[in-house]
Amino acid sequence: MNAHHEIDASQERSRVLIVDDIPDNIKSLNAILEDDYSISFATYWKKALEIAGRTLPDLILLDILMPDMDGYEICRRLKLDPATRDIPVVFITALDSEAEEEKGLSAGAADYITKPFHPAIVKLRVRNHLMLKLQRDRLAALTMTDGLTEIANRRRLDMHLDAEWRRCARARSPLSVIMVDIDRFKAFNDSYGHASGDECLKRVAQALEAVPSRPGDLVARSGGEEFVCLLPGTDAEGARLIAERLCAAVYELAIPHADASADGRVTVSAGVGTVEPTRDGTPEFLLKQADERLYEAKSAGRNRAVGP
């Protein structure tokens, strides 16, 4: 059996998580699906929730009759977690009654696959649900993207910040944000015109987005000429180094700005905030901390990063 607990290295493939306490069922489904998808599996509810939250599969095939916690409750928990609630869940069941079907759909399931498995039906149902999810993901991506700069927008930032706050609170790890603002941008617009201003925003956004490298990091345009870099699991020292790299990345673009400074180029200022989130806390204090440091960077002469 080629199924494994980790997701395949092939990122082009859709990812399917099979949750069943009977290895033979996993083997059967894996044999049907492994040629087309990256398969991971779990035989216990805790492992299922852990893998789902960590790897965010595109589809979950979930057995109803599981030990200790049935599939209905596992599904409900998946739907309560913002990180996993949009993953379609298809129940695997030998039960065949309208009452059971209603119960599953009420828990948030998208569909049923009945045992014994019919390979052609399994393949078609899985394919159809993955196609629907891909369409939903593409639509969601459009609503989460800033139209001008094509990086994450404020809505995406707020959702990601909320999710990472809770995740870091559970893991007891630090969370850092960097507020970045283009220096003297109004003067740039006044001197060079709004078309050049838009082009400047695009180039700055792309330069900033290229700096953080980890999957959980996010650079978003929060409004106007201001950007936010979100760094889960990064302490104050690490965040300050990233902030300095953000400033350097924009400086190295060498976009002419006669009213900016002696260097005559577009620069940014950055302020760093770092906290260890708590379950009953909110991110507002973290954002306020970064905003205050950004103000310090502006007051100290711009084109610099100020950290804790």
Salt bridges, closest charged atoms under 4 A:
GLU6 OE1 - ARG54 NH1 3.06
ASP8 OD1 - HIS4 NE2 2.66
ASP20 OD2 - LYS115 NZ 3.95
GLU50 OE1 - LYS47 NZ 3.42
GLU50 OE2 - ARG54 NE 2.59
ASP58 OD1 - LYS133 NZ 3.53
ASP63 OD1 - LYS115 NZ 3.25
GLU73 OE1 - ARG76 NE 3.17
GLU73 OE2 - ARG77 NE 3.29
ASP111 OD1 - ARG125 NH1 2.98
ASP111 OD2 - HIS129 NE2 3.00
ASP137 OD2 - LYS133 NZ 2.71
ASP146 OD2 - ARG221 NH1 3.17
ASP158 OD1 - ARG154 NE 3.04
ASP162 OD2 - ARG166 NH1 2.63
GLU164 OE2 - HIS160 NE2 3.95
GLU164 OE1 - ARG167 NE 2.73
ASP181 OD2 - LYS298 NZ 2.80
ASP183 OD1 - LYS298 NZ 2.82
ASP190 OD2 - LYS186 NZ 3.11
ASP217 OD1 - ARG214 NH2 2.99
GLU292 OE2 - LYS288 NZ 2.64
